[in-house]
Amino acid sequence: MDRKTFEQHQAFAGERKPSMLRRCLDHDYQGRCMYLITLVTEGRRALFGELTGRSDAIVGSGDEPRVALTPLGKEIQNLFHDIPQWHSEVQPIAIQMMPDHLHGILFVKEEMEHHLGQVISGFKAGCNKAYRRIVQGKAVSYDVATPHHTPQQRQQPTGTRERPPRSAYNRHHGLLFASGYNDRLLLRAGQLERWLNYLKDNPRRLLAKREHPDLFRVQFGLNVAGQKYTAIGNRFLLNRPVKRQVQCSRRLSEDEIDREVERYLNEARLGAVLVSPSISEGEKRVMRAALDAHLPLIFLSPVSFTAFTKPGGEFIESCSRADLLILAPWENRAATQRLTRQDCLMLNDMAKSLCEM
């Protein structure tokens, strides 16, 4: 749908669609582009495999996190790689099967006759066939000896007996995936590498969340120093006796920033928790260095959280080690909203209040 059509229908659109059903306005889904696709099983059923290993395992140890695929999971993975048989313009780059969803990278090499949505629909149709054959085909048959039949049904002739209740076969509606899919567009240099790392690291992140569920659970209405926050991470960092606000002037030179980084890291190594919204370049450098050094941090995020918010990138590892707390002070604030000077002053005041507790 182009923007003009969207605006014409916007007044009649009703509630906003969930992200799994939204497409990017003004984008040509038939042209050359690379996409990160996510598909989720109906009801989030773990049909594709079982997560095994340890989130802290060393690479090559044999205990690295991975998904041991079921026969259905293996077939879905093969069907993804077979997409070029039906759409020669599309090249699969990578796929990561998870217990109840999959992430795949697709490269549309040249203009397609069909919309990307039709490519995904065809893939899902093939997956539905595999699901019915491999999973639903193992459901109870109509044999007269099946325990689901009543004595009266077993006495009826084969051609006239009534079928058992639909629930007895666990057939559902024959659809493997939930409605819709999520796509992300590759728009900038370095994005493909980040996608590939994201796919590869998916099992480890999921294991970390399962091993430390409390550290990844979103808590709403956390009242700290007279301010309400939404929080993710180790809330006990607020109780640490020494907290230091990280505040660096925008006018600092590179050498001065380097000295500030070392000064704050030394304090953190001695037990201080560093607190900052990471606004200036110097503050970002300090917090990044502390994150890399596995030192305790409280980060004030200007972006709001929802019940489904989860930390990304290195934040997942820091949360699993209990080194990080993320606090969001504002509701309904998107990442696209620019910070005003007043916003920055308020965030710095909040960081100061947290350190004075």
NUDRENTOR-836571 format. One record per atom (N, C-alpha, C): residue in one letter; x, y, z. Coordinates in pm, whole numbers, padded with zeros to 5 digits, always signed. Each point is the difference from the previous one (the first is absolute). Example, Ala and Ser with C-alpha at 12.3 -4.5 7.8 and 13.67 -1.06 7.14 Angstrom:
REM residues 2
A+01319-00569+00780
A-00089+00119+00000
A+00090+00120+00000
S-00035+00105-00072
S+00082+00119+00006
S-00077+00109+00073
//
This chain:
REM residues 357
M+00085-00119+00000
M-00085+00119+00000
M+00088+00124+00000
D-00024+00094-00096
D+00078+00123+00000
D-00058+00098+00101
R+00072+00112+00021
R-00041+00094+00104
R-00134+00066-00031
K-00024+00032-00128
K-00125+00065-00036
K-00120-00089+00033
T+00011-00127-00035
T-00108-00094+00030
T-00017-00015+00150
F+00114-00007+00072
F-00005-00014+00146
F-00075+00118+00063
E+00035+00123-00043
E-00063+00117+00059
E-00149+00007-00032
Q-00039-00048-00120
Q-00141-00001-00036
Q-00081-00094+00087
H+00065-00109+00044
H-00071-00102+00078
H+00025+00011+00151
Q+00089+00091+00038
Q+00043+00006+00140
Q-00117+00023+00096
A-00094+00086-00040
A-00113+00031+00088
A-00089-00120+00025
F+00007-00099-00088
F-00086-00117+00012
F+00077-00125+00042
A+00126+00019+00038
A+00087-00116+00023
A-00026-00067+00134
G-00064+00068+00094
G-00023-00061+00131
G+00128-00002+00081
E+00012-00100+00087
E+00117-00010+00086
E+00126-00027-00082
R+00112+00047+00053
R+00128-00020-00068
R+00035-00148-00005
K+00050-00045-00115
K+00035-00141-00013
K+00124-00033+00081
P+00010-00123+00055
P+00123-00039+00069
P+00115-00006-00099
S+00123+00005+00052
S+00118+00011-00086
S+00014-00118-00095
M-00052-00119+00038
M+00011-00116-00088
M-00081+00016-00127
L-00093+00099-00003
L-00088+00015-00116
L+00026+00129-00076
R+00093+00082+00046
R+00022+00129-00065
R+00108-00011-00107
R-00018+00074-00107
R+00101+00010-00104
R+00051+00144-00005
C+00114+00020-00064
C+00062+00132-00008
C-00067+00081-00111
L-00055+00115+00038
L-00063+00087-00099
L+00105+00051-00099
D-00041+00018-00123
D+00083+00057-00107
D+00111-00095-00048
H+00003-00122+00050
H+00104-00093-00045
H-00052-00091-00110
D+00083-00026-00100
D-00034-00089-00111
D+00038-00142+00039
Y-00099-00080+00035
Y+00026-00137+00044
Y+00019-00097-00116
Q+00015+00051-00121
Q+00032-00084-00115
Q+00141+00027-00050
G+00061+00110+00045
G+00131+00039-00048
G+00114-00067+00075
R+00121+00031-00044
R+00122-00056+00058
R+00017+00051+00143
C+00017-00091+00094
C+00015+00038+00141
C+00034-00123+00081
M+00051+00021+00119
M+00027-00109+00092
M-00089+00016+00123
Y-00055-00113+00050
Y-00096+00004+00108
Y+00038-00098+00111
L-00030+00041+00124
L+00002-00091+00114
L-00145-00034+00031
I-00036-00128-00015
I-00137-00047+00015
I-00013-00078+00131
T-00110+00022+00071
T-00031-00077+00120
T-00139-00061-00012
L-00010-00131+00023
L-00127-00071-00001
L-00016-00074+00132
V-00120+00005+00058
V-00028-00058+00132
V-00106-00108-00015
T+00017-00112+00071
T-00099-00107-00007
T-00132+00044+00065
E-00109-00055-00050
E-00131+00027+00058
E-00001-00043+00147
G-00037+00093+00088
G-00004-00031+00143
G+00137-00014+00064
R+00106+00043-00071
R+00138-00010+00049
R+00034-00141+00046
R-00048-00099-00077
R+00031-00140+00034
R+00144-00032-00040
A+00073-00067+00089
A+00141-00032-00025
A+00009-00125-00086
L-00027+00015-00129
L-00007-00113-00093
L+00131-00025-00075
F+00090+00097+00003
F+00118-00010-00085
F+00121-00064+00067
G+00003-00003+00132
G+00117-00058+00065
G+00006+00032+00147
E+00108-00046+00062
E+00021+00020+00143
E+00131+00075+00022
L-00006+00102+00084
L+00118+00079+00032
L+00087-00076+00099
T+00128-00015-00033
T+00092-00073+00087
T+00127+00080+00021
G+00082-00042+00098
G+00128+00064+00027
G-00006+00094+00117
R+00105+00084+00013
R+00009+00100+00108
R+00033+00135-00061
S-00061+00104+00055
S+00022+00133-00057
S+00143+00048+00021
D+00069-00052+00103
D+00137+00044+00029
D+00106-00097-00053
A-00041-00094-00085
A+00095-00100-00050
A+00101+00064-00096
I+00122-00051+00005
I+00106+00048-00090
I-00021-00061-00137
V+00020+00079-00104
V-00014-00049-00137
V+00098-00115-00023
G-00051-00111-00051
G+00081-00118-00025
G-00002-00100+00113
S-00068+00033+00110
S-00003-00090+00115
S-00101-00114-00017
G-00089+00014-00096
G-00105-00100-00019
G-00128+00033+00074
D+00006+00099+00090
D-00119+00043+00075
D-00055+00132-00050
E+00046+00045-00117
E-00051+00127-00051
E-00151-00010-00023
P-00071+00111+00023
P-00144-00002-00022
P-00035-00032-00146
R-00095-00088-00018
R-00045-00035-00134
R-00142-00055+00009
V-00065-00011-00115
V-00134-00056-00007
V+00009-00136-00069
A-00031-00106+00074
A-00004-00135-00058
A-00132-00014-00074
L+00007-00004-00132
L-00120+00007-00082
L-00080-00129+00000
T-00130+00015-00003
T-00092-00113-00020
T-00003-00031-00151
P-00059-00113-00040
P-00016-00027-00144
P-00072+00114-00071
L-00100+00059+00064
L-00070+00113-00062
L+00094+00119-00013
G+00077+00029+00105
G+00093+00111-00006
G+00101-00015-00113
K+00051-00122-00019
K+00096-00024-00109
K-00066+00023-00136
E-00125-00045-00013
E-00069+00017-00129
E-00028+00147-00029
I-00041+00077+00102
I-00026+00142-00021
I+00129+00071-00040
Q+00110-00037+00062
Q+00129+00059-00035
Q+00036-00031-00145
N-00025-00123-00043
N+00027-00037-00140
N-00091+00075-00096
L-00127+00017+00037
L-00094+00072-00086
L+00042+00146-00018
F+00057+00059+00104
F+00048+00138-00011
F+00111+00009-00105
H+00092-00096+00003
H+00109+00001-00098
H-00049-00034-00141
D-00120-00061-00009
D-00055-00038-00130
D-00082+00111-00065
I-00013+00116+00064
I-00081+00110-00055
I+00041+00035-00144
P+00132+00000-00036
P+00037+00035-00138
P-00059-00095-00105
Q-00040-00121+00036
Q-00063-00089-00097
Q-00131+00058-00052
W-00066+00082+00083
W-00129+00058-00038
W+00014+00147-00037
H+00102+00066+00056
H+00023+00142-00028
H+00150+00018-00023
S+00041-00008-00124
S+00143+00002-00031
S+00065+00133+00033
E-00080+00107+00016
E+00057+00131+00032
E+00040+00011+00147
V-00039-00098+00081
V+00021+00008+00145
V+00111-00096+00043
Q+00096+00052+00076
Q+00110-00082+00051
Q-00002-00003+00152
P-00018-00118+00061
P+00010-00010+00146
P+00145+00021+00044
I+00021+00086+00098
I+00134+00030+00050
I+00030-00079+00127
A-00096-00003+00092
A+00021-00070+00127
A-00135-00025+00065
I-00004-00101+00087
I-00120-00029+00078
I+00041-00047+00139
Q-00076+00041+00100
Q+00018-00049+00137
Q-00132-00053+00048
M-00006-00132+00020
M-00120-00063+00053
M+00002+00009+00151
M-00110+00046+00058
M-00019+00003+00144
M-00117-00093+00034
P-00020-00034+00128
P-00106-00097+00032
P-00137+00038-00054
D-00037+00130+00007
D-00135+00038-00042
D-00003+00109-00106
H+00114+00031-00060
H+00002+00099-00108
H+00127-00017-00081
L+00009+00074-00107
L+00121-00003-00082
L+00033+00142-00046
H+00129+00024-00018
H+00050+00123-00060
H+00073-00040-00129
G-00029+00067-00109
G+00068-00029-00124
G+00036+00128-00075
I+00112-00002-00070
I+00043+00114-00081
I-00018-00039-00146
L-00076+00082-00073
L-00026-00023-00142
L+00052+00118-00081
F+00063-00033-00113
F+00052+00103-00092
F-00079-00007-00130
V-00079+00104-00026
V-00069+00011-00129
V+00099+00063-00098
K+00055-00081-00089
K+00112+00042-00085
K-00043+00091-00115
E-00124-00013-00044
E-00048+00078-00113
E-00150+00017+00011
E-00055+00088-00084
E-00143+00027+00003
E-00079-00129-00012
M-00099-00017+00090
M-00083-00119-00001
M-00135+00029-00064
E-00058-00102-00056
E-00136+00011-00051
E-00099+00008+00115
H+00037-00063+00113
H-00091-00008+00113
H+00050+00087+00115
H-00093+00037+00087
H+00029+00071+00125
H+00070-00096+00097
L+00085+00053+00088
L+00068-00085+00098
L-00101-00080+00082
G-00115+00061+00029
G-00101-00069+00077
G-00047-00128-00066
Q-00003-00003-00134
Q-00039-00122-00071
Q+00108-00107+00011
V+00126+00043+00003
V+00110-00094+00020
V-00012-00065+00139
I-00025+00082+00102
I-00015-00052+00135
I-00124-00090+00011
S-00108+00040-00067
S-00122-00083+00003
S+00024-00136-00063
G+00075-00004-00110
G+00032-00128-00063
G+00086-00087+00090
F+00098+00062+00067
F+00084-00074+00094
F-00084-00056+00114
K-00090+00082+00055
K-00086-00045+00110
K-00092-00113-00044
A-00048+00006-00125
A-00087-00108-00050
A+00075-00132-00004
G+00126+00003-00045
G+00081-00122+00000
G+00026-00050+00141
C+00021+00093+00094
C+00022-00038+00140
C-00126-00062+00059
N-00117+00053-00038
N-00126-00058+00049
N-00015-00145-00044
K+00038-00029-00125
K-00007-00138-00050
K+00092-00091+00081
A+00121+00049+00028
A+00095-00079+00079
A-00054-00022+00141
Y-00060+00102+00057
Y-00057-00009+00134
Y-00111-00104+00005
R-00089+00003-00098
R-00111-00096+00000
R+00052-00143-00019
R+00103-00014-00081
R+00053-00133-00027
R+00080-00055+00117
I+00088+00083+00059
I+00092-00048+00102
I-00063-00001+00139
V-00072+00106+00035
V-00055+00012+00136
V-00144-00047+00006
Q-00086+00057-00082
Q-00140-00037+00007
Q-00025-00138-00058
G+00086-00048-00086
G-00016-00134-00055
G+00017-00108+00104
K+00060+00038+00115
K+00016-00096+00110
K-00120+00000+00094
A-00101+00085-00031
A-00119+00003+00085
A-00074-00132-00012
V-00092-00023+00092
V-00073-00126+00006
V-00077-00023-00129
S+00011-00120-00057
S-00072-00032-00123
S-00143-00038+00033
Y-00075-00032-00104
Y-00140-00036+00019
Y-00019-00150+00019
D+00102-00069+00040
D-00010-00145+00021
D-00102-00031+00110
V-00076-00112-00018
V-00106-00033+00095
V+00054-00032+00139
A+00128-00033+00010
A+00057-00038+00129
A+00047+00120+00080
T-00005+00120-00057
T+00051+00115+00072
T-00076+00022+00130
P+00068+00028+00109
P-00067+00019+00129
P-00089+00123+00004
H+00011+00089-00101
H-00084+00119+00001
H-00143-00034-00043
H-00024-00118-00057
H-00135-00036-00042
H-00077-00060+00117
T-00126+00033+00009
T-00086-00059+00102
T-00039-00140-00042
P-00047-00087+00093
P-00046-00134-00038
P-00105+00005-00111
Q-00090+00101+00007
Q-00102+00010-00104
Q+00061+00028-00136
Q+00104+00086-00003
Q+00064+00031-00127
Q+00074-00122-00054
R+00060-00084+00088
R+00074-00115-00049
R-00094-00105-00059
Q-00127+00001+00042
Q-00094-00098-00053
Q-00059+00043-00133
Q+00018+00129-00038
Q-00058+00047-00125
Q+00083-00050-00118
P-00061-00023-00118
P+00076-00034-00120
P+00097+00112-00034
T+00111-00040-00063
T+00105+00097-00029
T-00051+00119-00079
G-00089-00024-00095
G-00044+00109-00086
G-00100+00093+00064
T-00055-00035+00118
T-00107+00081+00057
T+00034+00056+00137
R+00111-00043+00063
R+00027+00045+00135
R+00033+00149+00002
E-00030+00065+00111
E+00030+00141+00015
E+00147+00019+00035
R+00055+00110-00047
R+00138+00032+00036
R+00009+00045+00145
P+00114-00027+00066
P+00020+00049+00136
P+00004+00153-00002
P-00005+00064+00117
P+00009+00146+00004
P+00128+00048-00068
R-00008+00118-00060
R+00116+00056-00070
R+00121+00013+00092
S-00027+00029+00128
S+00111+00018+00095
S+00078-00129+00023
A-00061-00114-00030
A+00069-00127+00025
A+00121-00015-00090
Y+00001+00069-00113
Y+00111-00015-00095
Y+00104+00111+00012
N-00031+00102+00081
N+00093+00111+00017
N+00042+00058-00135
R-00096+00012-00091
R+00033+00046-00135
R-00002+00153-00012
H-00061+00070+00093
H-00010+00146-00006
H-00058+00040-00137
H+00062+00098-00065
H-00051+00043-00130
H+00099-00031-00112
G+00103-00076+00029
G+00095-00039-00103
G+00103+00105-00035
L+00005+00112+00073
L+00095+00106-00030
L+00114-00002+00101
L+00121+00002-00051
L+00117-00006+00088
L+00033+00135+00061
F-00004+00105-00082
F+00044+00132+00044
F-00118+00089+00036
A+00025+00093+00091
A-00098+00104+00030
A-00015+00091-00121
S-00108+00073-00003
S-00026+00089-00113
S+00107+00108-00011
G+00037+00031-00122
G+00094+00109-00025
G+00145-00038+00020
Y+00087+00099-00012
Y+00143-00019+00021
Y+00061+00138+00023
N+00120+00002+00052
N+00072+00125+00022
N+00115+00009-00098
D+00021+00117-00059
D+00117+00018-00086
D+00075+00126+00038
R+00131-00007-00013
R+00086+00118+00017
R+00080+00017-00128
L+00021+00124-00040
L+00070+00030-00124
L+00146+00032+00028
L+00089-00051-00083
L+00141+00035+00012
L+00019+00137-00066
L+00044+00098+00079
L+00005+00138-00048
L+00138+00063+00011
R+00091-00059+00077
R+00127+00069+00023
R+00116-00099+00012
A+00120+00052-00016
A+00121-00082+00007
A+00014-00061+00140
G+00044-00124+00005
G+00021-00068+00127
G-00124-00069+00055
Q-00116+00029-00060
Q-00125-00057+00053
Q-00007-00151-00022
L+00047-00048-00115
L-00004-00144-00028
L+00084-00076+00101
E+00118+00051+00033
E+00085-00068+00099
E-00070-00006+00136
R-00068+00109+00036
R-00074+00000+00128
R-00114-00101-00004
W-00068-00010-00114
W-00106-00099-00014
W+00054-00141+00018
L+00111-00029-00068
L+00058-00134+00008
L+00042-00033+00143
N+00058+00097+00070
N+00038-00022+00139
N-00124-00020+00088
Y-00105+00075-00031
Y-00125-00013+00076
Y-00057-00140-00015
L-00003-00052-00122
L-00052-00135-00023
L+00085-00104+00073
K+00132+00012-00013
K+00090-00097+00060
K-00011+00000+00153
D-00024+00119+00057
D+00000+00014+00146
D-00137-00023+00062
N-00102-00026-00083
N-00136-00014+00050
N-00015-00110+00105
P+00053-00122-00022
P-00014-00104+00103
P+00063+00039+00134
R+00115+00066-00003
R+00066+00039+00126
R-00085+00102+00075
R-00056+00097-00073
R-00082+00102+00066
R-00123-00063+00065
L-00063-00094-00071
L-00119-00065+00056
L+00035-00082+00123
L+00114-00070-00004
L+00042-00077+00118
L+00027+00092+00118
A+00065+00114-00026
A+00029+00094+00109
A-00128+00047+00066
K-00102+00025-00080
K-00129+00045+00056
K-00066-00110+00081
R+00015-00124-00046
R-00060-00110+00075
R+00076-00029+00129
E+00131+00019-00002
E+00081-00027+00119
E-00016+00111+00105
H-00030+00123-00046
H-00011+00114+00092
H-00127+00079-00032
P-00118-00062+00015
P-00125+00066-00044
P-00028+00132+00070
D+00034+00012+00130
D-00031+00123+00072
D+00077+00120-00053
L+00116-00024-00058
L+00083+00110-00050
L-00047+00052-00135
F-00093-00069-00062
F-00050+00043-00131
F-00148+00036+00003
R-00060-00006+00118
R-00142+00029+00011
R-00021+00150+00015
V-00091+00056-00077
V-00030+00144+00007
V-00083+00029+00124
Q+00046+00096+00081
Q-00076+00039+00119
Q-00051+00143-00019
F-00130+00017+00014
F-00061+00131-00016
F-00022+00065+00137
G+00001+00134+00001
G-00034+00074+00121
G+00102-00011+00111
L+00128-00015-00033
L+00105-00006+00101
L+00026+00143+00051
N-00025+00024+00126
N+00014+00135+00057
N+00137+00013+00065
V+00082+00088-00056
V+00135+00020+00051
V+00026+00150+00013
A+00033+00045+00119
A+00035+00140+00025
A-00108+00095-00051
G-00127-00038+00019
G-00110+00085-00039
G-00036-00003-00147
Q+00064-00086-00078
Q-00026-00010-00143
Q-00043-00143-00033
K-00104-00013-00083
K-00044-00132-00044
K+00074-00041-00127
Y+00046-00126+00000
Y+00074-00053-00114
Y-00060-00134-00044
T+00028-00035-00124
T-00015-00137-00046
T+00140-00058-00007
A+00018-00121+00052
A+00136-00052+00019
A+00019-00137-00064
I+00123-00021-00050
I+00046-00132-00044
I+00141-00019+00055
G+00025-00117+00060
G+00135-00028+00048
G+00005-00019+00150
N+00119+00020+00056
N+00026-00026+00141
N-00039+00121+00084
R-00119-00004+00060
R-00049+00113+00079
R+00077+00018+00130
F+00076-00104+00042
F+00076+00011+00124
F+00120+00093-00012
L+00035+00038-00124
L+00107+00098-00017
L-00038+00134+00063
L-00130+00026+00012
L-00045+00125+00063
L+00037+00004+00147
N+00020-00118+00061
N+00031-00006+00143
N+00149+00006+00029
R+00081+00001-00105
R+00146+00006+00024
R+00036+00132+00067
P+00091-00001+00095
P+00028+00122+00079
P+00068+00112-00078
V+00076-00036-00103
V+00073+00103-00074
V-00048+00000-00146
K-00054+00115-00042
K-00041+00017-00139
K+00059+00131-00050
R+00050+00000-00123
R+00064+00118-00057
R-00069+00041-00128
Q-00039+00128-00004
Q-00060+00052-00122
Q+00108+00026-00104
V-00021-00052-00119
V+00093+00024-00111
V-00049+00121-00076
Q+00076+00109+00005
Q-00040+00123-00068
Q+00123+00064-00061
C+00000+00012-00132
C+00116+00054-00071
C-00043+00114-00092
S+00072+00108+00003
S-00031+00114-00086
S+00018-00037-00147
R-00084+00060-00084
R+00014-00021-00145
R+00126+00066-00055
R+00062+00089+00078
R+00117+00074-00049
R+00132-00071+00030
L-00005-00119+00058
L+00124-00071+00033
L+00073-00043-00127
S+00133+00006+00005
S+00082-00050-00111
S+00009-00153+00009
E+00056-00062-00102
E+00017-00145+00000
E+00085-00046+00118
D+00109+00073+00026
D+00087-00038+00112
D-00072+00015+00133
E-00078+00104+00012
E-00075+00022+00124
E-00106-00109+00020
I-00064-00042-00109
I-00098-00109+00010
I+00069-00129+00044
D+00118-00026-00057
D+00075-00121+00039
D+00030+00000+00150
R+00038+00116+00053
R+00030+00009+00143
R-00127-00020+00083
E-00113+00053-00047
E-00126-00019+00071
E-00042-00147+00000
V+00020-00065-00112
V-00033-00143-00008
V+00079-00077+00104
E+00128+00024+00007
E+00084-00074+00096
E-00039+00033+00144
R-00033+00127+00025
R-00037+00040+00137
R-00128-00072+00045
Y-00099+00000-00085
Y-00126-00065+00037
Y+00016-00152+00010
L+00079-00059-00088
L+00020-00145+00008
L+00072-00039+00128
N+00094+00081+00043
N+00070-00028+00126
N-00099+00002+00117
E-00093+00096-00001
E-00099+00005+00108
E-00091-00123-00005
A-00038-00042-00121
A-00087-00117-00012
A+00072-00126+00044
R+00130-00009-00027
R+00076-00118+00043
R+00009-00007+00152
L-00012+00115+00066
L+00003+00005+00147
L-00138-00019+00061
G-00102-00023-00085
G-00132-00032+00052
G-00111+00097-00030
A+00029+00110-00067
A-00104+00098-00030
A-00085-00048-00118
V-00129+00033+00006
V-00091-00026-00112
V-00009+00129-00082
L+00030-00007-00128
L-00003+00117-00087
L-00143+00023-00048
V-00045+00126+00007
V-00138+00035-00035
V+00001+00112-00102
S-00071-00020-00113
S-00001+00104-00103
S-00104-00028-00107
P-00054+00106-00064
P-00081-00019-00120
P+00083-00005-00127
S+00133+00015+00012
S+00092-00010-00115
S-00040+00095-00112
I+00004+00128+00028
I-00043+00100-00099
I+00119+00052-00080
S+00103+00050+00068
S+00115+00056-00073
S+00091-00112-00049
E+00093+00037-00089
E+00093-00100-00053
E+00086-00059+00111
G+00044+00084+00093
G+00082-00049+00110
G-00076-00098+00088
E-00126+00030+00030
E-00082-00090+00081
E-00021-00134-00071
K-00021+00005-00130
K-00017-00124-00077
K+00128-00084+00005
R+00115+00066-00012
R+00127-00072+00004
R+00021-00065+00135
V-00032+00071+00108
V+00016-00056+00134
V-00089-00122+00018
M-00128+00013-00035
M-00094-00110+00022
M+00033-00119-00089
R+00046+00026-00122
R+00040-00110-00089
R+00120-00073+00057
A+00098+00071+00049
A+00120-00062+00057
A-00036-00081+00124
A-00090+00053+00082
A-00042-00073+00120
A-00078-00126-00037
L-00084+00010-00103
L-00075-00116-00047
L+00096-00109-00048
D+00101+00040-00078
D+00098-00096-00051
D+00083-00063+00112
A+00019+00076+00109
A+00081-00049+00113
A-00085-00077+00102
H-00128-00019-00028
H-00092-00075+00089
H-00013+00068+00136
L-00007+00132-00001
L-00014+00077+00124
L-00147+00041+00017
P-00046+00024+00125
P-00142+00026+00025
P-00045+00137-00052
L-00118+00000-00066
L-00052+00122-00062
L-00149+00015+00026
I-00044+00125+00013
I-00142+00034-00005
I-00015+00099-00116
F-00077-00040-00100
F-00018+00082-00120
F-00141+00056-00001
L-00011+00133-00012
L-00129+00066-00010
L-00037+00012-00148
S-00103-00074-00039
S-00040-00005-00140
S-00112+00099-00028
P+00013+00082-00104
P-00109+00091-00036
P-00114-00071-00073
V+00020-00125-00039
V-00099-00076-00077
V-00086-00082+00095
S-00131+00004-00019
S-00093-00073+00087
S+00009-00150-00022
F-00041-00076+00101
F-00007-00146-00008
F-00145-00044-00008
T-00021-00116-00062
T-00128-00068+00005
T+00020-00132+00074
A-00108-00074+00017
A+00011-00130+00068
A+00086-00096-00080
F+00020+00027-00130
F+00075-00091-00086
F+00142+00050-00028
T+00038+00113+00061
T+00134+00054-00022
T+00105-00096+00054
K+00109-00015-00073
K+00110-00083+00045
K+00131+00067-00037
P+00102-00010+00083
P+00129+00062-00031
P+00064-00068-00119
G+00074+00075-00077
G+00065-00056-00118
G+00151+00010+00008
G+00066-00065-00094
G+00145+00008-00010
G+00071-00044+00126
E+00104+00078+00037
E+00079-00033+00119
E-00081+00016+00129
F-00112+00075-00008
F-00082+00019+00119
F-00051-00134+00053
I-00025-00095-00088
I-00048-00131+00045
I+00104-00068+00087
E+00124+00002-00044
E+00107-00063+00078
E+00017+00072+00134
S-00007+00134-00002
S+00016+00075+00125
S-00114-00028+00096
C-00123-00012-00054
C-00114-00033+00086
C+00017-00138+00061
S+00046-00096-00080
S+00014-00136+00052
S+00108-00008+00108
R+00098+00091-00004
R+00103+00004+00105
R-00045+00086+00118
A-00118+00064-00010
A-00054+00090+00103
A+00083+00127+00013
D+00067+00041-00108
D+00083+00121+00001
D-00076+00124-00044
L-00124-00014-00045
L-00067+00111-00067
L-00143+00018+00050
L-00039+00126+00014
L-00139+00037+00024
L-00034+00112-00098
I-00108-00018-00074
I-00048+00103-00094
I-00129+00058+00057
L-00006+00131+00014
L-00116+00069+00053
L-00057+00093-00107
A-00128-00011-00026
A-00067+00089-00096
A-00098+00088+00077
P+00022+00130+00006
P-00084+00087+00084
P-00128+00049-00065
W-00009-00011-00133
W-00114+00059-00070
W-00083-00107-00069
E-00131+00021-00004
E-00091-00090-00068
E-00023+00047-00144
N-00023-00097-00088
N-00039+00030-00139
N+00098+00091-00072
R+00129-00025+00019
R+00101+00078-00071
R+00075-00093-00094
A-00003+00032-00129
A+00061-00085-00103
A+00146+00036-00021
A+00073-00094-00060
A+00142+00021-00028
A+00022+00110-00102
T-00102+00030-00081
T+00014+00101-00105
T-00013+00143+00055
Q-00046+00016+00123
Q-00015+00133+00058
Q+00136+00056+00041
R+00031+00121-00046
R+00127+00062+00032
R-00002+00056+00142
L+00113-00009+00066
L+00013+00055+00134
L+00016+00152-00008
T-00079+00072+00076
T+00017+00144+00011
T+00101+00030+00110
R+00041+00126+00008
R+00091+00039+00108
R-00066-00023+00135
Q-00130+00030+00009
Q-00072-00021+00126
Q-00004-00148+00037
D-00018-00088-00100
D+00002-00145+00025
D+00135-00042+00059
C+00107+00051-00059
C+00135-00037+00046
C+00023+00046+00144
L-00045+00123+00032
L+00016+00050+00136
L-00079-00086+00099
M-00122-00043-00040
M-00082-00083+00088
M+00066-00136+00023
L+00056-00059-00104
L+00066-00131+00015
L+00122+00012+00092
N+00076+00106-00018
N+00117+00018+00087
N-00041+00023+00145
D-00111+00072+00021
D-00050+00020+00137
D-00044-00133+00061
M-00062-00086-00080
M-00041-00132+00049
M+00122-00083+00038
A+00105+00005-00084
A+00123-00076+00031
A+00061+00050+00132
K-00002+00133+00018
K+00054+00058+00124
K-00080-00047+00121
S-00134-00003-00013
S-00084-00045+00111
S+00025-00146+00035
L+00020-00084-00101
L+00029-00141+00025
L+00130-00017+00076
C+00100+00084-00032
C+00129-00012+00066
C-00002+00054+00142
E-00096+00086+00030
E-00009+00058+00135
E-00086-00082+00093
M-00057-00108-00047
M-00085-00084+00086
M+00081-00058+00118
//
